[in-house]
Every structure is written in structure tokens, then in C-alpha cells.
Amino acid sequence: MLTGFYPLDLDISYSRFSGWRRPYWCQDRELTVEKIHRFFPELQLKERYEKWPGIEYHFAILKLPQGLTDLYAVAYFRAHPENYLDRFVKRYLASGTISSEIRGGYNFSDGYKAVPKRFRRKNLEKITATITSRHFREKDDVWRYADELLIEARNEKFANDFKPLFSLFPKITPKPEPEIELERFLKNQNFTYYHDNGKIKNTTYERLLDSIKQRKFMSNIYWINFIFPQLKGYGWDELNNRIGLRSFHEAVAYYEHPILKPRLEESLKVLMKATKKGFDVRDILGTINTQKLHACLTLFSEIDPNNRYFKKALNKFFAGEKDSATINLIEKSRYNSYPTL
């Protein structure tokens, strides 16, 4: 059994897709390593697969066509998911991203081998419980990432490489439309702050409007997700993946909401007024929040192209240009193309 290759060695986890993704290879799908071997006899995949059983095995050695590597990884780790966890722990130990308490004070700059074996055994359960619970939480992202692989496989760009593989997949059918639930936005906006004497001071929404009016720099990037919301899947922010708009249809419901829509427009008016006298929007929001504002304006201008606030804000802050990543997400969501197999 092959024991040495893990998906983190590929570019599918970081450079080509933003953020970490869940163990998509564990899904129940028809693709198997044997089928890939059979459909590509000229690549002699089976012989190479058996030739490199140790940790030196790498798909770069196989010199596979671009994109086929991803599907090969899906097939392999669906069959051998147990190999993933060991690499998962090693990668995080070596990267030093595990908290100091879990790492026991050890410096992992020299990699996993520098860690005493007793420490590895003692803390393995604690490390996996801590990390995997955080990264494997949302099943929606498992499907979304697996589906992105399939959608990419059907792209014209990879048509020649993937033509023999198309018959491996059953026909893609639309996923059920996600439930529309906007209470999470109201709950975050209406979070109440109190004075020391117990009297109500203000809500999060009121506090943020005051900060914008006073042109205070917003160093915290979490709040914009529920004031200027974006579609789920935009960027790398984990909070946006939890509370972001789940579909184009939910964004329409947000726009039609009797409280959320007026607050969105009021926030835009305050922001445009605050940036009149030589202030750039980045001076107030920061770079990341400005990108999220761009995504939000693009989304709602697609819902209502005639809304003067969105048109004016796009022209003022972004020279009238729309965010391309959001347009792509809108097309996927609008036509219900997050498929399930």
C-alpha cells in the first residue's frame, strides 16, 4: 500500500484554491485509482504506482497532465484516507501553527523529526482532536471543493487531458437550494454593548457607523462580513464561510429584507460621506475589508443594477469595475451549479 504521498504536497490545497479544504477524497464517488490506470494505459500509471511505495512517492514523478493529478489524489485518498492524518499532523507540527500549549514548548523549525517520539505519541490524540475539529467542521466545503475539481475537469482548458475521464463520473445534478436564514446577520448587527452601570450603550451596527463617521481605521476584519456581506466562498476568511450568504437567492432575500437592506444602504451613504474630503476608503477599512466591500457592491449591483447607492459606490471606490471573483461565484450560485453526485 502506498504510504508516502499526501494532498498537502500538491498545489491543490494552497496556490490554486484559497485556504485549507476538507478531506474531499472520503466522499462516496465512483472514481478509483484502478479506473484511472485503465483509462490511461499509455501513461503506465499502475507500474509507477507500484514502483514508488515509500515516502519519496510524488505525483510530479509521474509527470501527469495538469489537473489529472488532482483527480488521482482524490481517487487515492478515497481508498486510503488513513494516510492523510499522519501527514496532516506532521505538516502542522512542522509549520508551528499549533498552539504553544499543544506543542509543549518544542520548536518545530527543524521539522517533525526533531520532536521526541514520546511527545509525538503522547500528544497525537490531543493534536488531531484540536486541529481536525476546526478544519473539518463544515461539510458544505467538502462538497464545494470536490465539485470544483469536477467542474474544473470539465473545463475546455483541460478538455484534452480529461476527455477519457468524463465517463468516470455520473451526470452532475443540481444540489437542493440551501435554506434561506438571515437571522445570523440581525443577531450580529444587534449585539448590544453596555455601560459599566448596566445601561445600554449601543449595538454593533451603531458602533460601526460611528467609527466610519469618525474615520477610525478598522483593523478588525470580522465585522464587514455581516455589514457588507459577501457570498460564501469568497476569499479565505473562515468567518465568511460560516456566516456568508449561502447562495444568490439568499442574497436576494437579504436585499429584500425590511431591516437589512436599509442598513446596507445607510452604511454605504455614511462611508461615501466619510471619504469625501481627501480620505481614501482604504484609510478607513483597510485593504482586506476594501476587497470585501468590492465583493459586496458587485453582488448587490447584480441583484439591482438600478440601485443608485451601489452604482455610485462602485464608481467612487472602484472606478465602476466589478469584482471578477464575485461574478464567478454568482454565476455558480445563480444557476445552481454547486452539484452533488
C-alpha positions in Angstrom: 0.0 0.0 0.0 1.3 3.4 -0.9 2.1 5.3 2.3 4.1 8.4 1.4 2.1 10.9 -0.6 -0.4 13.4 0.8 -2.5 16.1 -0.8 -0.6 18.9 1.0 2.3 18.2 -1.3 0.2 19.2 -4.3 -0.8 22.7 -5.2 -4.5 21.9 -4.9 -4.6 22.9 -1.3 -3.0 26.3 -1.3 -1.9 28.1 -4.5 -4.8 27.2 -6.8 -7.5 27.4 -4.1 -7.7 29.8 -1.2 -7.4 28.4 2.3 -7.4 24.9 3.6 -10.0 22.4 2.3 -11.6 19.3 4.0 -11.0 15.7 3.2 -12.9 15.6 0.0 -11.5 12.1 -1.0 -13.7 10.4 1.6 -16.9 11.2 -0.3 -18.7 8.3 -1.9 -17.9 8.7 -5.5 -17.2 6.3 -8.4 -13.6 7.4 -9.3 -11.0 4.9 -8.3 -7.2 4.6 -8.9 -7.9 1.4 -10.9 -10.2 3.2 -13.3 -7.6 5.9 -13.9 -5.0 3.2 -14.6 -7.3 1.5 -17.1 -8.3 4.7 -18.9 -4.6 5.9 -19.3 -2.7 2.7 -20.2 -0.2 4.8 -22.2 1.0 6.5 -19.0 1.9 3.2 -17.3 0.4 4.6 -14.1 0.0 1.2 -12.5 3.6 0.3 -12.9 4.7 3.7 -11.4 2.2 3.4 -8.7 3.7 0.1 -7.5 7.3 1.2 -8.1 7.2 4.1 -5.6 5.8 2.7 -2.3 7.8 4.8 0.1 7.7 8.4 1.2 9.6 9.6 -1.9 6.5 8.9 -4.0 5.2 12.1 -5.6 2.9 12.8 -8.5 5.5 15.1 -10.0 7.4 11.9 -10.7 4.5 10.6 -12.7 4.5 13.8 -14.9 0.8 13.6 -15.2 -1.2 16.1 -17.2 -2.2 19.3 -15.4 -5.4 18.6 -13.4 -5.2 14.8 -13.7 -3.1 15.0 -10.5 -6.0 16.3 -8.6 -8.3 13.5 -9.6 -5.6 11.0 -9.0 -5.2 12.3 -5.5 -9.0 12.2 -4.9 -9.1 8.6 -6.0 -6.1 7.5 -4.0 -7.1 9.2 -0.7 -10.6 8.0 -1.0 -9.1 4.5 -0.9 -6.5 5.2 1.7 -7.8 8.0 4.0 -5.7 6.7 6.9 -2.5 8.0 5.3 -3.7 11.6 5.4 -3.9 12.1 9.1 -0.3 11.3 9.8 0.9 13.9 7.2 -1.7 16.3 8.5 -0.2 16.2 12.0 3.3 16.4 10.7 2.6 19.4 8.5 1.1 21.4 11.3 3.8 20.4 13.8 6.5 21.5 11.3 4.7 24.7 10.5 4.5 25.8 14.1 0.9 26.8 13.8 -0.2 24.6 16.6 -0.6 26.5 19.9 2.4 26.5 22.3 0.4 24.6 24.9 -0.2 21.7 22.5 3.4 21.8 21.1 4.7 21.5 24.7 7.1 24.3 24.1 9.1 22.5 21.4 10.4 24.4 18.4 9.5 22.6 15.2 11.5 24.7 12.9 13.6 21.6 12.1 10.6 19.7 11.2 8.7 16.8 12.6 11.7 14.5 13.1 13.0 17.0 15.7 10.1 16.1 18.0 10.8 13.4 20.6 8.9 10.2 19.8 7.4 10.1 23.3 6.0 13.6 22.8 4.5 12.5 19.4 2.7 9.5 20.9 1.6 11.5 24.0 0.1 14.4 22.1 -1.1 12.8 18.9 -4.7 12.4 20.1 -4.8 16.0 21.5 -3.3 17.5 18.4 -5.7 15.7 16.0 -8.7 16.4 18.1 -7.8 20.1 18.2 -6.9 20.6 14.6 -9.3 18.4 12.8 -12.3 19.6 14.7 -11.6 23.1 13.5 -10.7 22.3 9.9 -13.2 19.5 9.2 -16.2 21.3 10.6 -18.2 22.3 7.6 -19.4 19.6 5.3 -20.6 22.1 2.7 -17.0 23.0 1.9 -16.2 19.3 1.4 -18.8 19.1 -1.4 -17.9 22.5 -2.7 -14.2 21.7 -3.2 -14.9 18.2 -4.6 -17.4 19.8 -7.0 -14.9 22.5 -8.0 -12.5 19.7 -9.0 -15.1 18.1 -11.2 -16.2 21.5 -12.8 -12.6 22.3 -13.5 -12.1 18.8 -15.0 -14.8 19.6 -17.5 -13.3 22.9 -18.5 -12.3 23.5 -22.0 -8.8 24.3 -20.8 -8.3 20.7 -19.7 -10.6 19.1 -22.3 -7.9 17.0 -24.0 -6.4 15.8 -20.7 -9.8 14.9 -19.2 -11.8 13.6 -22.1 -11.2 9.9 -21.2 -12.2 10.6 -17.6 -15.6 12.2 -18.3 -17.3 8.8 -18.4 -16.0 8.0 -14.9 -18.5 10.5 -13.4 -22.2 10.1 -13.2 -24.2 13.1 -14.6 -24.0 16.1 -12.3 -27.3 17.0 -10.8 -28.2 20.3 -9.0 -27.9 20.4 -5.2 -31.0 21.4 -3.3 -31.2 25.1 -2.8 -29.8 26.0 0.7 -32.2 27.2 3.2 -32.6 31.0 3.5 -31.9 32.1 7.0 -31.0 35.8 7.7 -31.3 35.8 11.5 -27.5 35.4 11.9 -27.0 38.9 10.3 -29.5 40.5 12.6 -28.0 38.8 15.6 -24.5 40.1 14.8 -25.7 43.6 13.9 -27.9 43.9 17.0 -25.3 42.7 19.5 -25.6 45.1 22.5 -22.8 46.8 24.4 -23.5 48.1 27.9 -22.1 50.8 30.2 -20.5 49.9 33.5 -23.7 50.9 35.2 -25.7 48.4 33.2 -27.3 50.8 30.8 -27.4 50.0 27.1 -24.6 51.9 25.3 -25.1 50.9 21.6 -25.3 48.0 19.2 -22.5 46.7 16.9 -24.2 48.3 14.0 -24.4 51.7 15.7 -20.8 51.4 16.9 -19.5 50.7 13.4 -21.4 53.6 11.9 -19.9 55.9 14.5 -16.5 54.6 13.7 -16.9 55.2 10.0 -18.2 58.7 10.6 -15.2 59.5 12.7 -12.9 57.9 10.1 -11.4 55.4 12.5 -9.3 52.8 10.9 -11.0 49.3 11.0 -8.1 47.0 11.9 -10.5 44.1 12.7 -11.7 42.3 9.6 -14.6 40.3 11.0 -17.4 42.8 11.2 -17.6 43.6 7.5 -19.0 40.1 6.9 -22.3 41.0 8.4 -22.5 44.7 7.5 -21.3 44.4 3.8 -21.9 40.6 3.3 -20.3 38.6 0.5 -21.2 35.2 -1.0 -19.9 32.2 0.9 -16.7 31.0 -0.6 -15.3 34.5 -1.3 -11.7 34.9 -0.1 -10.0 33.0 2.6 -11.9 34.2 5.7 -13.3 31.3 7.8 -15.9 33.6 9.3 -17.3 34.4 5.9 -17.5 30.7 5.2 -19.7 30.4 8.4 -22.0 33.4 8.1 -21.6 34.5 4.4 -24.6 34.5 2.0 -25.1 30.8 1.0 -26.5 31.5 -2.4 -27.6 34.1 -4.9 -31.2 33.5 -3.8 -30.3 34.2 -0.2 -28.6 37.4 -1.3 -31.8 38.5 -3.0 -33.7 37.7 0.2 -31.2 39.9 2.1 -31.7 42.7 -0.3 -35.5 42.5 0.1 -35.3 42.3 3.9 -37.1 45.3 5.6 -34.2 45.9 8.1 -31.1 44.6 6.4 -31.5 46.5 3.1 -31.9 50.0 4.7 -28.9 49.3 6.9 -26.8 48.3 4.0 -27.7 51.5 2.1 -27.2 53.6 5.2 -23.8 52.2 5.8 -22.9 52.9 2.2 -24.1 56.5 2.5 -22.1 57.1 5.7 -19.0 55.5 4.1 -19.2 57.7 1.0 -19.7 60.8 3.1 -16.7 59.9 5.2 -14.4 59.6 2.2 -15.3 63.0 0.6 -12.5 65.2 2.0 -9.4 63.5 0.6 -9.9 60.3 2.5 -9.4 57.0 0.7 -11.7 54.1 1.6 -8.7 52.0 2.4 -7.7 54.6 5.1 -10.9 53.6 6.9 -11.5 50.0 6.0 -8.0 48.7 5.3 -7.0 46.6 2.2 -8.8 43.4 3.0 -12.1 45.0 4.1 -12.0 47.1 0.9 -11.8 44.0 -1.2 -14.8 42.6 0.7 -16.7 45.8 0.1 -15.9 45.5 -3.6 -17.4 41.9 -3.5 -20.5 43.1 -1.7 -21.1 46.0 -4.1 -20.6 43.7 -7.0 -23.1 41.2 -5.6 -25.9 43.6 -4.9 -25.4 45.6 -8.1 -26.1 42.3 -9.9 -29.3 41.9 -7.9 -30.4 45.5 -8.6 -28.4 47.2 -11.4 -30.5 50.4 -10.9 -29.8 51.0 -7.3 -28.1 54.4 -7.2 -26.1 53.7 -4.0 -24.3 50.6 -5.4 -23.7 52.3 -8.7 -22.3 55.4 -7.1 -20.1 53.5 -4.6 -18.7 51.2 -7.4 -17.8 54.3 -9.4 -16.4 56.2 -6.5 -14.3 53.4 -4.9 -13.5 51.0 -7.8 -13.8 53.1 -11.0 -17.0 51.2 -11.9 -15.3 47.9 -12.2 -16.9 44.8 -10.7 -15.1 42.1 -8.7 -14.4 39.1 -11.0 -14.3 36.5 -8.2 -17.7 37.5 -7.1 -19.1 37.4 -10.6 -17.9 33.8 -10.9 -19.5 32.9 -7.6 -22.7 34.5 -8.6 -22.8 32.5 -11.9 -22.2 29.3 -10.0 -24.9 30.0 -7.4 -27.4 31.7 -9.6 -27.6 28.7 -11.9 -27.3 26.3 -9.0 -24.1 24.7 -10.2 -22.7 23.6 -6.9 -23.5 20.0 -7.9 -23.8 16.8 -6.0 -23.0 13.4 -7.4 
